Amino acid sequence: MDLHKALIKAALKIPRREAELLAAHALGKGRAWVIAHGEYSLSATEAEAIALTVEARALGSPIAYLVGEREFYGRPFKVDQRVLIPRPETELLVEAALARMPVVEASVLDLGTGSGAIALTLALERPAIHVTAVDASAAALDCASDNAAALGAENIAFMHGQWYAPVAGWTFDLIVSNPPYVAGEDAHLKQGDLRFEPRQALTDGSGDGLDSIRAIVAGAPAHLAQGGWLLLEHGYDQAPACAALLAEAGFTECVALNDLAGIPRVAGGRKL
Ligand SMILES: C[S@@+](CC[C@H](N)C(=O)[O-])C[C@H]1O[C@@H](n2cnc3c(N)ncnc32)[C@H](O)[C@@H]1O
């Protein structure tokens, strides 16, 4: 079968663009090559590899897991079922962190690092800082370490454990986190890509989805240097609750930032 026919067949099950991406991955080529080489004659192995990923996509598997990669802040991150697929809106948290980071030799803590998207981006954008990246999932940390090696980040350490437990007694100039914040019973957990992502990355099971944010805000003052910032990503309707938690914990200069869709997405404050 030629590539053109395989794509027509695939497009009966999934969008054409996705079929092109999956074919490109199976053939080890770019999407542009796939579009330009419809006449290419597929070997039986290649045709089967394309058909298998198309079938998996038709059953809902996220494209990022099928191709094993997602771009974040202009860099490719290896992703699979051990980690959350980095979202474009999380780039807002990175921008907010870069804007508030001391210019030299800052120490940064990323809580719930997953693929390492936030921690590694900060480490690579600012080679003079040192980043500590924590996750409760050892499997996620393996993925993040692979990404660190592939992207050439050396100013980062990965630690396994619950939130601040691995860094007890340490202080940082900046704490960032994109924690699980989906409410435990939210219907979205049973829809789209979320069905395939690690449950622990999406929700802590709390009724309002805020237990992780509560724990991170409550522990932050003891782990921040004077003048240090805490910046958190949160759900579309959680900005007021985050602002209240930050004020309660004594944070000043509190910020609430909207993502590109105009949705409140990042909350933060500074330790006096
Ligand atoms: C929403 S994902 C964020 C992943 C990544 N930082 C990103 O933005 O793409 C949340 C991460 O928090 C981790 N996590 C959940 N509960 C945790 C806990 N109690 N302590 C540390 N990490 C936790 C999950 O394993 C997951 O990797």
The ligand as an ORCA input file, in Angstrom:
! r2SCAN-3c Opt
* xyz 0 1
  C      -0.488     18.560     37.056
  S       0.947     17.514     37.121
  C       2.190     18.715     36.654
  C       3.339     18.135     35.900
  C       4.298     19.195     35.324
  N       4.823     20.055     36.367
  C       3.604     20.033     34.273
  O       3.254     21.195     34.563
  O       3.390     19.553     33.140
  C       1.146     17.342     38.875
  C       2.339     16.515     39.333
  O       2.303     16.499     40.778
  C       2.697     15.223     41.243
  N       2.135     15.053     42.597
  C       0.861     14.747     42.941
  N       0.733     14.691     44.277
  C       1.956     14.963     44.795
  C       2.463     15.063     46.127
  N       1.680     14.874     47.179
  N       3.769     15.385     46.295
  C       4.575     15.588     45.216
  N       4.149     15.499     43.930
  C       2.862     15.203     43.723
  C       2.134     14.263     40.209
  O       2.818     13.022     40.251
  C       2.332     15.054     38.922
  O       3.566     14.726     38.305
*
